[in-house]
Amino acid sequence: MIARLVRGLPPSLPAGLVPGLAPADAPAASPARAAAGLPNIQVLRGLAAVTVLVHHATFYGQFLRGADRPLAGLDAMMGLWGVAVFFAISGFLMAGLVVRDRPFAFLAHRIVRIFPTYLAVVALFAGLFAALGLTLGGLKPLALSLAPAGARSYPLNVEWTLVFETSFYVGLFVVALAGLAHRIVPLALGWLGLIAAAALLLPRGSIDLTAPPLYALALSGACIPFAGGLLLPRLIAGGRLRPFLGLLALPLGAACLLVETEAARWLGGIAAVLLVGAAASGPQMGGSHPLSRVALRLGDWSYVLYLVHVPVLWLTASVLPADWSGLAYGVTGIAAALGVAALLGPLDVALYRRLRRRIDAASPRALRRGLTLYLAIFFGCAAWGSAETARNDRQESRARAALAALPPETWASRDLAESALSGRGLALPASLRGELEAIEALSPTDIVVSAFVFDPARPKREAMLALFCNGRLAGLDRPRRTRKDLAARPGLDGIARRRTGYRMRLPLAACPAGAVPLAVAVDEDGRMAVLPGTAGR
């Protein structure tokens, strides 16, 4: 069957099957244009954005306001399903566009679809948060590049999907540049096989499903719907995917609630591909009914809605009275996010239209020059961040091994830990300075651990911070901040020039109130020190 799929179907999507549709991660140029192409896909895109919005409204209702989540398993899966549909739509549309467009025009269209609106939204909320005395994190070039550089802090808290999207686009550009655009089907099948092999052969949890570095991104289960979406044009053109098969998405989606996340990625990805295939191959909805027009508009604004909804939920949580229920917060936050999307969505559509026209009018030389610069930045950021991620992973692995080599009862108290480290010759030198400064409530469900570690005698010494609560390892983290505020302390000369500060976020259940915290610094050689500090909460 696979051989027939590769050899026997038309080399590309039949003309007219996807006319006028915009890139998958963003709305089409206008409702009329979507209606002339595949309005079902446009509506599905809007519904996927709303699904993710509802998931985050329930999550932040609990995280920021302590609201109950009676259907936590279901609303958690809503995020997975929504993203899977986005990726399946993207793969479906890109399979046609990468064959139709010249490689440099293809990539340029994708870049101007993603970055201008994204950076504008980041700037908007950075200014708004600053005016309100709030902090918008992740405003660093490595994060804003949307390159696959491992786990990062992002300003809008949804960028991990954009990292995948930009990586997909760059990968398809390379495929097209190599003259392999018409070999998308065997490449996609091989990709799915590679993901399956990685899931079976690599240690469980060795690949970050949502924030992998460049060298592991293609192996993540999050890629399944995109790779499957690349197969859809051939399957539809050959009559091998009928609309009724979309009904299989229901039991597959329901099965996601019964399995672990990695398996749910597969089931949800397959369900999303079937759903997108059914929407593309079935009778298309009309655009004359008012509800149809609203649904198409929602599809137009889906990219902006996706970008703005988490900052809007944060702002909603900060301005609503504390005694409002979780349901009231969720409804208000959802309505506010939809309202902001309705305001900014038309601007996003107009901006993309204008930039696309400019790209189409640009000379091939100008496109090559601009895209060469972009690719240099993309791969440079990806290489830098991925190398850092690999180094951090190695350091964390060594730290965990060093901690595990000691008996579990070692970490039951400070005296036992210090005695064990001294007796085994594992204690760090007395020149080390450090302190467990605080364990504070970040939200009703999360805490944040603050600490620093610095050795004036060896300023380049790097250490991981392990936090034990009631003898159990609650968290392990690396230093992420410089501590210029400590530079004036005696004996801490040079601390401001290196990352020595920790701010580790943990679920409250990992170190509940009343637990006895024990902070341990672990250097690259496996030597350790118990940090002083009571960490009052």
PyMOL commands that set and color helices and strands:
alter all, ss='L'
color gray80, all
select helices_A, chain A and resi 2-8+31-36+39-65+72-100+103-131+141-144+159-177+181-201+214-217+221-237+243-258+261-281+290-300+302-319+326-361+364-404+408-412+414-423+484-486+495-497+508-510
alter helices_A, ss='H'
color red, helices_A
select strands_A, chain A and resi 433-441+446-454+463-469+472-477+481-482+499-507+517-523+528-530
alter strands_A, ss='S'
color yellow, strands_A
deselect
rebuild
show_as cartoon
